Structures are given as structure tokens and as C-alpha cells.
Amino acid sequence: MAQVERQQWDVVVVGAGGAGLRAAIEARERGARTAVICKSLFGKAHTVMAEGGIAASMGNVNDGDNWQVHFRDTMRGGKFLNQWRMAELHAKEAPDRVWELETWGALFDRTPDGRISQRNFGGHEYPRLAHVGDRTGLELIRTLQQKIVALQQEDFKEHGDYEARLKVFQECTVTRVLKEGQRVSGTFCYERESGRFFVLEAPAVVLATGGIGKSFKTTSNSWEYTGDGHALALLAGAPLLNMEFVQFHPTGMVWPPSVKGILVTESVRGDGGVLRNSEGKRFMFDYVPDVFKEKYAESEEEGDRWYEDPDHNRRPPELLPRDEVARAINSEVKAGRGSPHGGVFLDVSTRMPAEKIKRRLPSMYHQFKELADVDITAEPMEVGPTCHYVMGGIAVDSETAATVGVPGLFAAGEVAGGMHGSNRLGGNSLSDLLVFGRRAGLHAAEYAARGASPTGRPAVSQAEIDAAAAEALAPFHAAEGAENPYTLHQELQTTMNDLVGIIRREGEMAEALERLAALRVRAARAGVEGHRQFNPGWHLALDLRNMLLVSECVARAALERTESRGGHTREDCPAMERTWRPVNLLCRPVDPVPADPAADRIELVRTRTEPIRPDLLALFEKEELVKYLAEEELYE
Amino acid sequence: MSTYDASFRVWRGDAEGGELRDFTVEVHDGEVVLDIVHRLQATQASDLAVRWNCKAGKCGSCSAEVNGRPRLMCMTRMSTFERTETITITPLRAFPVVRDLVTDVSFNYQKAREVPAFVPPEGVAPGAYRMQQIDVERSQEFRKCIECFLCQDTCHVVRDHEENKGAFAGPRFLMRVAELDMHPLDAASDAGLDRKRTAQEEHGLGYCNITKCCTEVCPEGIKITDNALIPLKERAVDRKYDPLVWLGSKIGRRKG
């Protein structure tokens, strides 16, 4: 029997990025005693890497902007598969969430009249992204971190204890969401530093763990992005939604090899950077798809004029949504028109003087100078697609962020699905974190307050703790011939990158599923050296379970969806099919869990999307809707 | 692409003690020290403890001392060393070792809590904040800080003087005080909080004798000493010795 420390909280938030911290702030302000638990140090979450900005239709730079325009852009970007109520709430609430950050001390770049400056970005009709140079994510995370500290200072004054009502358990990992019956009862965790197990008992748990990029070889994501929340939800019985949609950001570094995949912000293009192939041609003009034809410039001259006079010219096609640009770059490289290291050229040096580039894109300047010996104020960068974001995620209720079928379990941020449909617009992630982080915290706190009475709190059973402890310790008991977790991880990354990557084919995805099954068998024998104190090999061995589970979801859903849409491109089914528009693919755990590790863990269920509310549909021209909606939807 | 074998000495151990261990590792073109540490984990020492996150110089996790200099391992390129050179990696010296290259940095989180938060101006609604770019730029420079704590590690006030840690917030958090003091809309003084005075009296600004070691190691290139600490000292001194200010602080501000 595992003797572990138990602590009681009202709300446990798993993850301390933008969504997790915003959820924790809200839950604590609503009176819930709130614990945040995160794998890294407080303030290091992947949100710090967000560069371009936060999308919110404040209309500070172009007063034509409003929530309806933002909603339209978001739906178009997601190819109408977005959970429309989320897209609506997001567009409506984003400005308040940004302004609120200022009251907590954030310092955004300013317009000449002293308001928050907003910049252009792909897929956004107006300059919409509030920003701080190209380090907006850092500003967001630091502001939220400092707001948490401010709340702790209040608690210190009142209770003499900084952590009386809000505590951050940093460098701790959750391996299981615990339940009594159907209801959430807490989380099973280990402290990375000591390897010690502990249980946080709570009636409400918010998953805010971010994405899955570490299952792919070329990625802009940090080590933490191992799909933990996705897997925790599945293991607790909550389904995932549309996991086939994975965003490959068009511009990652391609050279040197050790930095391949590191993000090059879309702001480079928003601020006037152009994409050229090895022949010097601005190839994006050849890749404007029909649905966007009327909205983008047809000549370089028009595109160039747009930067000065956006009201009378159309935007250049470098600012198409990310899925379009990533596919175009991929095609150019395949056609033999790539740069020396297998990317294309991105050049901002001819658009702006060196000093302005250094001011507007300081970390890009620094990153290329330090890591690649490239001076972006004088020469082009080499860039290519990199796995960046997963649109799919835990199925949630739009209003409350509650998961499906597991009372007490909530999800927000990248780990939640629906908001972005099949493709996310740049800048819509940071706003998503704030809007739905707040909603998750709010509803988790309310749920916890209700759940505390009259039936009492759900209990955590010793049997569940023992099972979770045994699972976590298994890598130390691997028999002879144990598998190296690092090797397994590399093979998984190669499999997903090569077989379920940016361009997909039926045969390759089927092969990926076979390889994943073989990897599951080997992962069951993953073994580690040393002891439990800060042992990265052990941590990786435990994260592998999550990556394998989530990768199976991606591959299975991608094989099922026989069309191309947003972040899911099939060479064998190249067209977007209107008949697929109203179809959601849900990944459910096979129940009971099969004993054979090679057996499928995930089954797919098709559900129909909720009809889009008529007043929201009325925001679009009929001619545009015809391009997206299924025949029967047009007459509903 | 050229590949060679490099000699590394990596400190391994825990709070009880440890030693430098020798490794020979393959190095490829364009790699950074963190790549080499990862290769060590994958091939020779799976339990080698190290912190890292973004591997792009943005999160400030992979701080260590490379050949005795506080550095981010992800931003230290192998090409800056001779191929024959033995490269030594040790944990940050100013903080207690947890294991291998991981140190206990909780000192910094304690100090963060001791700096009173931003005070929003009363009567200004969200959305109504107006500030000029030129006025926010000074504090924005300090908000570039990625909290790698290299400045805290190198600062001689605490580097070999454990006894000073109680009274001294360190460059990072004195810079935080300066940032708030220079924030165009911080209303701390209206709330009865004199940030300049507290810098001196509560966060140990007086210990700093502007040797600029912090500025030298800052991977973000923030002019910590020149732009944060010296101006803060000047303003704190003005307060302390200016008789009119002194008198004003004694009789209190009239509120209308």
C-alpha cells in the first residue's frame, strides 16, 4: 500500500501556461482554494514562446474592427469546423481579457494616441494583435504570474501565509485524474525533484496542459508538450475532438540542424516580410485558394501598396492562414525550388531599415544572429514548416469548458478542442487562453462550491492510489532487455513526422498505426537507470504513455477523414468536401482497456456538429457559405 | 556537415556532494551546449538532471555555468570553443544543488513575493489606460527579463555570501522594483507605498556597488545596472537626503 501525502483543495489546475494561470486567478477570485500544478518552474510554460500577439478586436488601429469581423475571420480560418459558440464567445470577450491585463501591470506597445497598438497577422482582416515587440507570450505569462503573486500577497496580509488560498506546485507532474464513480475526486502527482508521490484531493480539476508537438520530430514545441492533458482526459473517460487537425506553422528555422523547427514569428510577414523561392519568385501569388480569391492581392504591386493603404488595396498572400502558407512552402521545396537547406527564403530586410527591424522583431534578430549567423536586417532567412499547434483536443462545453461525461473535469487552452476548427489563426491562441482559461476557472469554482454539499466531496480510494503508484514505478522494475525511453521517443517522433505529417496518405497512416502498436509493446518494457530524484529518463518513460495515446488519436482520425481541410491535408483526398463540414470525429478510449499493449486503445465515433445559429450565419454572404456548408445545411 | 568528438566534464551529484565526470561526446555542425547535454542523456547518462524548456533563449530554464561563466546552455554555440578544448559544465554556484545541473532556485521566488505588486490607478477603467510608447519603453526593457537568474547567480553580493541573501533581493528583483517605479500608471505612492524607499530599506539596494556583473551575463542584453539600478539609487538618494522631500514625507500628502 502506497503511503502518500494527501492535500485538500477546491480546484486543481493542471498546467501553468496562459490558460492555467488565468483559470487559477479566476477560481481563486471566486473564492475557491486553488492549486496549480506544473511540470516546469513557475513562469517557464510554453506560452512564453508565443511571439506575435493577442488577437482582440479593440479597433485601436482600424476602427472598422469589431467582434463580428473577428468571428468571421476565425470561422474562415478554421474552414467552418469551429465550435461556433466558442468562436463567438472568444471574439466577444477577447478585448476585455486584454484590457484586464493592463490593470495587472502589462505594458503593451502603444499607438500614437496612447492606446494598445495592434498589428496585422495572417487571416485577420484588420490589424488586431496586441503585442510587445515579438515577445508577447512572455509579457502574458509574466503578467499572469505577477497577478498570482499579487493575490498571494493579499492572502499573506490576511492569513499570514502566501499559499493559504492559492499555491503553485512547480516541477510536479500529474499522472492520473482520480475519480469516485463518474465524478472527479483529485489528481495523482509526483514531485520531479524528489520523485515523491502525493495526491491533491479536489472536486474540480481544470486541464490546461497545452499541446502534443513533442510527438513530432520537427516542432516548435518544448519538452513539456507531450499531450498530458489529452491523455489524462482520455484515461478518465472524456473524449477528444477532431484530433486529425495539427497545425504546421509555415515558418520554422531549418538550419542549423540543431535548431530545426524553432519558430520564426508570423509577425515577420505581418510587418512586410516576403516569401521567395530559389528562383527569387514570390510564389505565394500562385497559391491563393478559391475561397480566399477575392480577399488577397493579385500582384506584388497591390500587395506592397496594402501596407500603406489597406482600405484601397488587398493584402498580400503571404498573409493567408497558416495552413495555406505551409502547404505552399512544402510544394515549392518538393518541386525543387527550395533554399539550400530545404526551406524557402523569408526576407524582411528590403522592407524596413535595420533599426526598425531590430525594434519590431528583436528576438528574431537575436535568434538568427546567435543561432544561425544570419543578420535578418541584411539578408533573408531560410524557413520551412514546423509542427506548432493542435487544433483538436478535449471535447468541451462552449460556455463552461466542462468536458463531456466526467463531472468536475474542465479543459481550457490548447488542450481543449473546438475553438479553432480545422486551423487556428495566429494570435487567436493567446486570446483563447485568456477567454476560456477564465471561463474554466469560473465554472470549476462554481462546480466545486456546489459539489462540496450536500452529498459531500468525492473520496479518493486507496486502491486508485496504489494502482497509480504502481503504474508510475513500473519503469524501475523493467526486466532484462529494457527499452531506452529516449530511443522510443525518437522513433515515435520519426513515425509521426514522416507518416502523419503535413501531407498525409492512406497507406502511410495505416503503417503509422502499426508502428504505434509496436511502440506501445516496447514502451511497456521501458526501463530507466538511477533513482527517483530528478530523473529525466524516468519522467520521459512516463510521458511516453501520453504521447503514444495521443499519437494514436491523431493517426486514427486522420485516416478516417477522407478530405483535406485546414491542418489536415491528404494527397489522396486533396479537396475540401462540404459533406465533411458538419462531421466531428470523437476519439474515445476503448473500454475496458485491453490487456494486450498492441491492441487498439482508441475508437472513433462520428457526431454531427450543432447547426450554426442563424444570426451568426447572417454575418456571411450567401455566396461564401455555399463554398463551405454541406448541401443540407444551406436549407436548415 | 562535419562531426567531431568533444571532451566534456559535467558535474554530477546532489546535496550530499558530487564530482566532475569526464565524457566524450559527438558534436555536429551548428550545435549548442544543450544539444550535447541531451546527447549525453540519450546515449550515456539517461538520468543526468538538467532543466530546459524552449531551447530558443526565451524561457530562461537551462542556466548553468559553462567553463565557469553563467550561461544559457541553449544559446552557447559549440563553435565558440576550440575543438580540442575540454568544456566544463557545472550547476549555478549561488544556489543549492538539487541534482547534477539542477539547483534549488526558490530564493528567487521568495524575493519575487516580497516586491509589492503593480497598483492600478484608481478611477481608470480597463480599456481607458493611455500611455505613450516613449514612457512605457523604460519598463518594457526590464520586462524582457526571462528570469534565467544568471544575474542572481553572478552577483557577488550573494554569490559567495549566503549571509546576504536575507537582506538582498538581487539584481533581478531590484530591477522589478525599478520597473514598477518607472511604470507610467503605477499608483503605489497614492496607496502610501514609496518604492524608492523600499528598494533601499527592504530590498537591499545599498548592497549593490554597481560592478555591472549582472549586465554582463544577461542573455537579453538588459542594461540592468545602468538603466535600472543606478537610476533607482539616484532616486532613492534624492529621497533620503533632500530635506524638502524628507519634510514632505513627514507631513504626508494632502489628498483633495
Interface residues (C-beta under 8 A of the other chain):
Chain A: S40 L41 F42 G43 K44 H46 V48 M49 M58 P95 D96 W99 E100 E102 T103 W104 G105 L107 F108 D109 R110 P112 D113 G114 R115 S117 V132 G133 R135 G137 L138 E139 R142 Q146 K147 V149 A150 Q152 Q153 F156 Y162 E193 S222 W223 E224 W255 P256 P257 S258 V259 I262 L263 S363 H366 Q367 E370 L371 A372 N484 P485 Y486 T487 Q490 V528 E529 G530 H531 Q533 F534 N535 P536 G537 W538
Chain B: M1 D14 H28 D29 G30 E31 V32 D35 Q41 A42 T43 S46 D47 L48 A49 V50 R51 W52 N53 C54 K55 A56 G57 K58 C59 G60 S61 M75 R77 V98 R99 D100 V102 V105 Y109 A112 R113 P116 A117 F118 P120 P126 G127 Y129 R130 M131 Q132 Q133 V136 S139 Q140 R143 K144 C145 I146 E147 L180 H183 D186 G221
